[in-house]
Amino acid sequence: MVFRKLPGVSASGMGLRLSQKFVFLLFLSGLVTLCFGALFFLPDSVRLKRIFLSKTETQPVTVGSENDAREHLKRPKNQGGMTPAKGETSTKLKSLSRKPPVSYEATEERLAGGRAQEDLTLPRSKTESASAKATSSNHGANSDTFSYNKFRGCLLKPPLGRDNGKPSDPMTNERREKVKEMMKFAWDNYKRYAWGKNELRPLTRNGHIGNMFGGLRGASIIDSLDTLYIMGLMEEYNDAKEWVQTSLDLNSNGEASLFEVNIRYVGGLLSAYYLTGEELYKSKVMELGEKLLPAFNTPTGIPRGVINLGSGTSWSWGWASAGSSILAEFGTLHLEFVHLSELSRNPIYTEKVMNIRKLLNKIEKPHGLYPNFLSPVSGNWVQHHVSIGGLGDSFYEYLIKSYLMSDKTDGDAKTMYYGALEAIEANLVQKSPGGLTYMAEWRGGILDHKMGHLACFSGGMIGIGADDGAPEKRQHYLDLAAEITHTCHESYTRSATKLGPEAFRFDGGGEATATRLSDRYYILRPEVIESYMYMWRLTHDPKYREWGWEAVEALEQHCRVESGFSGIRDVYTMTASHDNMQQSFFLSETLKYLYLLFSDDDLLPLEDWVFNTEAHPLPIIRKSCLQDEATQDKTVSE
């Protein structure tokens, strides 16, 4: 190949110029290498990196970077941000910086979604702390929910005692077993001939529905739940429970007595729940409780006596004077309604019954007494008839029991009870020529020397309240309780059957006997036996157990028939004429009080339980204990 020469350039000059260019390029390449080394390895190179890096290149982000941490702390809590406690920020930043890098998109998704993955932004110890706080927060949100376990933890003693209350004395235990056999006999016949109906007609072997409960059914089942349970009749109890679960229909459109539905159905379901913890009973009783509230829709808030559970319409009994409400009916709601508020954490039930209290405290009471009839429209007394028996009885019972059930914090109930008791002593308590203490009835200032069987509960009532009045009157109240209980026992012993009449008088030469044919019947009532039970627990005087056994023998002889137990029409004749009715309260009250009478005191101890007027046990509400438990739970969770 022939190269053409450039004009004017020698060969030696061209070689020099090539060597100079090579040196220059070598120097330039070294300078570039030095600059790029400084760019990537010197400590203050961050900004240079940002200049040289492409804007489209994905930049790795360390979750622990300072900016990311600040952004995280600024985010609302519902976006996953967690504001650290005072003094935690620097610690968190140090730990965050040691975390592996995560893409920016992943970080944004985590923060926006509010579900921080464990160990992404917090060390394990902090993650656990956050979890505990979340649990505590949830607990706080649900703190208005009744806790059955907390309630049981606030009882001083086990409900059923050390050995189900079995007495050590063989004869007493034998008597207790007899009462249990009576309960099983009554229950078996109810189940055989009247299952699902309200009560058994043992002579005709069929069921009775009646009109007290509207369209509700199974009154004997609901009334028997707690009795069967405490007696250990578990097969029978489970049958009753299954019926409640499958067949208790609360969608009723009949005319129901607010009073009877409350003391039997509400009381029975509450008691069954507190004894067993079965949520079934709680859900049923809360549903039923709501259906009773419309009865309070009156100008005064005093409920009317009859309610349609389906429509909510209510009215007064046709026989009640001038459309009035009855003291014993609107005054016998407090125990159950306070517990409805406890279970639901809805104060509406307590507010309803406290409104009744407020009205009664406001209006004038003749001689300090509470008449039996009150207008739900005007809020005034309709008649000045006062009775510790029918129409009035359980109002007074619920005053002292409200005080006891509140763990003796309901001072208003205490004041009302002792004020009423003083008025009763001053105006109604009488001593017969034969030395019997009784409670007469008061009709506008005129005494009627009659005492009803229903009033015989008052011996036990005065007894359980003896410790909480004026200290100097404690023995006086115990003596009064014993005297009244003795008088009621006399009404039994002075009859041919050794069972007491519906009412007995202290005039016309007779004492503690029924002088009218219309008062001579006995319908398996529990009130006298109820006072025996309370007086036994308070004094342990053996006579009360003996009196109770007399009643068992009389019931067996005169009221037990081939297919159950029946009331009798005349306690003064040995030729029994049965009324063909096994009352549901015979299963709930009469047999339960007899069983408790022959049991040790630790079976449903009075330190923990009060009995509603249908003998359904309700626990004492120890607010301080429940609050302490809640505080302890909160402390542990934090």
Secondary structure as GFF3:
##gff-version 3
##sequence-region A 1 638
A	DSSP	alpha_helix	11	41	.	.	.	ID=ss1
A	DSSP	alpha_helix	46	52	.	.	.	ID=ss2
A	DSSP	alpha_helix	66	74	.	.	.	ID=ss3
A	DSSP	three_ten_helix	77	79	.	.	.	ID=ss4
A	DSSP	alpha_helix	89	96	.	.	.	ID=ss5
A	DSSP	alpha_helix	104	113	.	.	.	ID=ss6
A	DSSP	alpha_helix	124	141	.	.	.	ID=ss7
A	DSSP	alpha_helix	148	153	.	.	.	ID=ss8
A	DSSP	alpha_helix	170	194	.	.	.	ID=ss9
A	DSSP	beta_strand	199	201	.	.	.	ID=ss10
A	DSSP	beta_strand	206	208	.	.	.	ID=ss11
A	DSSP	alpha_helix	219	230	.	.	.	ID=ss12
A	DSSP	alpha_helix	234	247	.	.	.	ID=ss13
A	DSSP	beta_strand	255	257	.	.	.	ID=ss14
A	DSSP	alpha_helix	258	260	.	.	.	ID=ss15
A	DSSP	pi_helix	261	266	.	.	.	ID=ss16
A	DSSP	alpha_helix	267	276	.	.	.	ID=ss17
A	DSSP	alpha_helix	279	292	.	.	.	ID=ss18
A	DSSP	three_ten_helix	293	296	.	.	.	ID=ss19
A	DSSP	beta_strand	306	308	.	.	.	ID=ss20
A	DSSP	beta_strand	314	315	.	.	.	ID=ss21
A	DSSP	three_ten_helix	321	323	.	.	.	ID=ss22
A	DSSP	beta_strand	325	326	.	.	.	ID=ss23
A	DSSP	alpha_helix	327	330	.	.	.	ID=ss24
A	DSSP	alpha_helix	334	344	.	.	.	ID=ss25
A	DSSP	alpha_helix	348	362	.	.	.	ID=ss26
A	DSSP	three_ten_helix	366	368	.	.	.	ID=ss27
A	DSSP	beta_strand	373	374	.	.	.	ID=ss28
A	DSSP	beta_strand	381	383	.	.	.	ID=ss29
A	DSSP	beta_strand	385	386	.	.	.	ID=ss30
A	DSSP	alpha_helix	393	405	.	.	.	ID=ss31
A	DSSP	alpha_helix	411	427	.	.	.	ID=ss32
A	DSSP	beta_strand	429	431	.	.	.	ID=ss33
A	DSSP	beta_strand	437	439	.	.	.	ID=ss34
A	DSSP	beta_strand	441	443	.	.	.	ID=ss35
A	DSSP	beta_strand	446	448	.	.	.	ID=ss36
A	DSSP	beta_strand	450	452	.	.	.	ID=ss37
A	DSSP	three_ten_helix	453	457	.	.	.	ID=ss38
A	DSSP	alpha_helix	458	464	.	.	.	ID=ss39
A	DSSP	three_ten_helix	466	468	.	.	.	ID=ss40
A	DSSP	three_ten_helix	471	473	.	.	.	ID=ss41
A	DSSP	alpha_helix	474	493	.	.	.	ID=ss42
A	DSSP	beta_strand	503	505	.	.	.	ID=ss43
A	DSSP	three_ten_helix	517	519	.	.	.	ID=ss44
A	DSSP	alpha_helix	527	539	.	.	.	ID=ss45
A	DSSP	alpha_helix	543	554	.	.	.	ID=ss46
A	DSSP	pi_helix	555	559	.	.	.	ID=ss47
A	DSSP	beta_strand	560	561	.	.	.	ID=ss48
A	DSSP	beta_strand	564	565	.	.	.	ID=ss49
A	DSSP	alpha_helix	584	585	.	.	.	ID=ss50
A	DSSP	pi_helix	586	590	.	.	.	ID=ss51
A	DSSP	alpha_helix	591	597	.	.	.	ID=ss52
A	DSSP	beta_strand	609	611	.	.	.	ID=ss53
A	DSSP	beta_strand	617	619	.	.	.	ID=ss54
A	DSSP	alpha_helix	623	637	.	.	.	ID=ss55
###
